[in-house]
Amino acid sequence: YEGGNKMKAIYVCSPYRAKDEQGLQENIKLARRACELVTCMGDAPICPQLYFSQFIKERETALEAGLALVGAADELWVIGSRISEGMAAEIHEATKLGKKVRCMTDPKVAEEHLLNTILMSKSEDEHGH
């Protein structure tokens, strides 16, 4: 919240379900890394797959609740190398609502985006914008 800039709410759209426990843990790690990136950029992550699993047992309820949160976000970031059924519904909802959708299938793409954002903001600071 530096300089009075409004934090953007970023919906993190990444896979959750997996074939086994190892896959599930990898998906959770991916979502956490994405949230860390969003936070490092000065924005607020919305990542229901990290917390809905703590108290919502029914998958359909979790998916519906997630879709409700898409509307609260300024942007939706697609993270990961595959699009799950739930992610496809989230992307469709964001598109229908006119939200900006960014695809970051490769973690390097996300890192480059962060570096470019930092460099752009430094350049703007140096030039008084």
HUVEN-V437023 format. One record per backbone hydrogen bond with DSSP energy under -0.5 kcal/mol. NH is the residue of the N-H (numbers start at 1). CO is the residue of the C=O. If there is no record, write none. Layout:
<<NH CO> <NH CO>>
This chain:
<<4 1> <5 2> <10 8> <10 44> <11 9> <11 75> <12 10> <12 46> <13 11> <13 77> <14 12> <24 20> <25 21> <26 22> <27 23> <28 24> <29 25> <30 26> <31 27> <32 28> <33 29> <34 30> <35 31> <36 32> <37 33> <38 34> <39 35> <40 36> <41 37> <42 39> <43 38> <44 8> <45 43> <46 10> <47 45> <50 47> <51 47> <51 48> <52 48> <54 51> <55 52> <56 52> <57 55> <59 57> <62 58> <63 59> <64 60> <65 61> <66 62> <67 63> <68 64> <69 65> <70 66> <71 67> <72 69> <73 69> <73 70> <74 9> <75 9> <76 100> <77 11> <78 76> <78 102> <79 13> <79 77> <80 104> <84 82> <88 84> <89 85> <90 86> <91 87> <92 88> <93 89> <94 90> <95 91> <96 92> <97 93> <98 95> <99 94> <100 74> <102 76> <104 78> <104 102> <109 106> <110 106> <111 107> <112 108> <113 109> <114 110> <115 111> <116 112> <117 113> <118 114> <119 115> <120 116> <121 117> <122 118> <123 119> <124 120> <125 121> <126 122> <127 123> <128 125> <129 124>>
